[in-house]
Amino acid sequence: MTLDAHIFVERDNFELDVALTAEPGEVVALLGPNGAGKTTALRALAGLVENNGEIWIDGVRVDREPPEKRRIGVVFQDYLLFPHLSALDNVAFGPRCRHVPRRQAREQAKEWLSRVGLSDHVRKKPRQLSGGQAQRVALARALAAEPKLLLLDEPLAALDARTRLDTRAQLRHHLSAFPGATVLVTHDPLDALMLADRLVIVEEGRIVQTGDAATITAQPRTDYVARLVGLNLYRGRAQGGTVFLADGFPLVTAAAQEGEAFAAFPPSAVALYASRPDGSPRNTWPGTVTSVARHGDALRVEIAGAIAVAADVTPAAAVHLGLEVGREVWASVKATEVRSYRA
Ligand SMILES: Nc1ncnc2c1ncn2[C@@H]1O[C@H](COP(=O)(O)OP(=O)(O)OP(=O)(O)O)[C@@H](O)[C@H]1O
């Protein structure tokens, strides 16, 4: 139940080139902006898109096999349930494909529907089910085929916020009981953080970062990831306790570093002043407010200047400073708030 794949897909204006692995029981989330190639990667694994790479499952090369022979379970947004079949027959379809006799397949389907909490709905047709229930039938159908690899494409995207919360928790439970490898695609960082053991960030057809949630949120390596986890991120050359950004701007950091490095700090670490602040803060620069937007209980202020930065301030502070687009301010960040790590 180990996946080892090189996915290489070429299109007119797009090239996807990623290496993906997943261990037995591991849940890997592909996360990335629109058009990054996440769905294409999943479809290539499933055999629905031509792949010029190689896909190995448990040491066996499967990319020359037709999709139904790959022992891959899929829950795709558009991979709908059969509308004319009951929930039971939809789920029994999986074992039937493996030539399990009809009666036994239906027994297994019943068991799977009970595991996903749908014992009372076995006779219903898909149109009689809610979105969350249909999603669970689709999951039961995929798992009932006893796949080695499970692929989920935006498994929660079609659900409303409340159903999404419940279904996410249930899905997490089912995934942890699944002995095979799982690859899921999502836009939603929360889904990725809650469901996956490891995140693979894809941008423009390439993997830009991979790791567990803690590592990625602590040390983002691209602007997309930094925005995702809500950090200001810069890249430069470190000399001791200072990271010199591309234009020479010196950012004084908490710890010493040498060579190419990232420097990161949260918007909440940025203080704003109407005029140049006196005294201690080591990193201080002037800038112009380019946007002010609500962000939870705070206001997120974007500032252009020697370095572009996002700052979170309280509504009271915003009023006090008269923050509005075009306003000149001074930003400052204590060195102790600036983390640096190797690029
Ligand atoms: N059937 C297709 N034919 C041609 N190009 C396609 C096709 N499907 C997707 N693309 C293009 O391939 C690229 C990757 O698309 P893909 O759907 O894999 O991205 P994604 O990361 O899943 O994006 P999203 O999050 O928006 O679903 C995009 O540039 C897209 O426009």
The ligand as an ORCA input file, in Angstrom:
! r2SCAN-3c Opt
* xyz 0 1
  N      -9.023     19.122    -19.427
  C      -8.101     20.075    -19.528
  N      -7.605     20.435    -20.714
  C      -6.663     21.380    -20.823
  N      -6.166     22.058    -19.773
  C      -6.625     21.758    -18.567
  C      -7.622     20.756    -18.362
  N      -7.893     20.677    -17.031
  C      -7.093     21.584    -16.452
  N      -6.343     22.241    -17.342
  C      -5.312     23.251    -17.070
  O      -4.255     22.600    -16.364
  C      -3.775     23.399    -15.322
  C      -3.921     22.666    -13.987
  O      -5.281     22.504    -13.666
  P      -5.790     21.707    -12.408
  O      -7.265     21.617    -12.497
  O      -5.013     20.466    -12.263
  O      -5.370     22.673    -11.230
  P      -5.827     22.653     -9.717
  O      -4.592     22.891     -8.924
  O      -6.582     21.417     -9.424
  O      -6.740     23.915     -9.678
  P      -8.107     24.192     -8.899
  O      -7.701     24.341     -7.499
  O      -8.571     25.464     -9.520
  O      -9.011     23.021     -9.151
  C      -4.546     24.695    -15.387
  O      -3.768     25.599    -16.129
  C      -5.807     24.333    -16.140
  O      -6.302     25.441    -16.825
*
